[in-house]
Amino acid sequence: MAQSKLPVQPVARIEPVSETFFGETIVDPYRWMENPKDKDWDPFMRGRTRMPAPCWVAFPGATR
């Protein structure tokens, strides 16, 4: 059985944002993803959407 070539998973940009709540500092490296108007958001999400179908086909017995 020939192996199919799986798409490369997109890598999200890391841009840490820190906030302090009740004395605890929380760092969110992916806060930028909350803004769908960010220039990197759409390409990242489209890349993630393309991932599942080819991955599932790689598993024996998987159906679409």
C-alpha positions in Angstrom: 0.0 0.0 0.0 1.5 3.3 -1.0 1.6 6.1 1.6 -0.1 9.3 0.6 1.7 12.5 1.3 0.0 14.5 4.1 -0.3 18.3 4.0 2.1 20.3 6.1 0.3 21.5 9.2 0.4 25.3 9.5 2.4 26.8 12.3 0.7 29.6 14.3 2.5 32.8 15.1 3.4 33.2 18.7 2.9 36.7 20.1 2.6 36.6 23.9 0.1 39.0 25.6 0.2 39.2 29.5 -2.7 40.2 31.7 -3.0 40.1 35.4 -6.2 38.9 37.1 -6.5 39.0 40.9 -2.7 39.0 41.3 -2.1 36.2 38.8 -0.3 37.0 35.5 -1.6 35.0 32.6 0.3 34.8 29.3 -1.6 34.0 26.2 0.7 33.3 23.2 -2.2 33.1 20.8 -4.3 36.1 21.7 -4.0 37.4 18.2 -6.3 34.5 17.0 -9.2 36.3 18.7 -9.1 38.9 15.9 -10.3 37.4 12.6 -9.2 40.6 10.9 -5.6 39.8 11.7 -3.6 39.2 8.5 -2.4 35.8 9.6 -5.7 34.5 10.9 -7.4 33.5 7.6 -4.4 31.7 6.1 -3.9 29.8 9.4 -7.5 28.7 9.7 -7.7 27.7 6.0 -4.5 25.7 6.5 -6.0 23.9 9.5 -9.2 23.2 7.6 -7.3 21.4 4.9 -5.6 19.0 7.4 -8.3 16.5 8.5 -9.4 14.8 5.3 -6.0 13.7 4.1 -5.1 12.6 7.6 -8.2 10.4 8.1 -7.6 8.7 4.7 -4.2 7.6 6.0 -5.8 5.4 8.6 -6.7 1.9 7.5 -10.5 1.3 7.5 -11.3 5.0 7.8 -14.2 6.3 5.8 -14.9 9.7 4.6 
